Amino acid sequence: MSKLVEVLTRAQELGFIGVEPIDQYIDHSKAHLAAACLSPTEIWCDLGSGGGIPGLVVASIVPELELALIDRGEKRVRFLESAIEILGYQNRVKAVLGDATELAHSEKFREKFDGIFSRSFGTPAIVAECSAGLLKRNGKLVVSEPPVAASKRWPLGPLQGLGFTEIKYFEGPPRFVSLLLGDECPVSIPRTWKKVSKNPLY
């Protein structure tokens, strides 16, 4: 755990995670993992991994789990690659540089993941659309939620158009939401990043 703390401290120094005590980020990541209810033999993704929260913490707790840490920032991905090597996770954790809306249409990542973690990737509509094409059928999207519940963040109607069929809330604290992709994601999803960000589905 000391190496993990050192890595996350470096991420904080680089501005890739916030200024709260490192222990708080580790505890939040553990709670994220608890909400996921995953099997250790699955393949998961940390969407918008940044400084490796929760991905690096999850990898330290579940040694069999395969993880992709996706980020569109080259400096952040270089940091993640270094962190993975320092922590000795090279055989099962990969840092991936790319736009999620493009990766989700590539053969390598389309319907690849049993689950996705998202801590601060974007608004609910953006997270949901970018995740739908990456998830396998019956895969789960687990998202960190604001401390205070807000209405209409996850309306089932628009989400069903992406293939999501079930929503579960974990009140915590901390709070999480889990979305099940019970139906097939349309081949046109996700749209381009410009369309997803400028014209969200809801």
C-alpha positions, 0 to 999 in steps of 0.5 A: 500500500505504501507504493500506492500512496506514493504513486497517488501522491505523485498524481496529486503533485501533478494535478491529476487528482484533487487536494484532499488527503490521499486516504480519502481517495483510497477510501472512496475508491474502495467504496466504488469497488464495493458498489460494483459487486464484481467478479475478480475474473472480469474485465473492467475499465476506469473511464477518464482515469486521470491520476488512477482513481479508482482504477489503481486502488481497485487493482491493488485490492483485486489482484486477478482483475483485468483493467483498462485505464482510459484517458484522452490526456497524453500526460495523464496516460504517461503517468498511468503507464509509469504507475502501472510499472511501479506497482507491478500491474503490467500483466493485467492493467493497461493505460489507454490513450484515446477518445472514448467515443472513438475507442467504443467503435474500435474492434479492440474495445467495442463491447469489451468490458464487464463493467466500467468505473466512472468518477469524474468523466462528465455529466450523466448523459455523456458518461452513459453514452460513452460507456454503452458501446464499451460494455458487454451485454449485461455489463455494469456502469458504476458512477460516483454521485454527488453527496446530495441527491439530484433529481433527473440525473439518470432518467430511465427513458433516454437511457433505455435508448442506449441499452440500459435497462436497470438502475440501482442507487447506493446512498452511502455515503459516498453515493453511487449509481449502477446501470445495467446494460441489459439490451444491445447498444445501438451501433451508432452509439456513441456519437462523436465527442462533439455531438455527445458534449454539445448535444447530450441525449438529455 
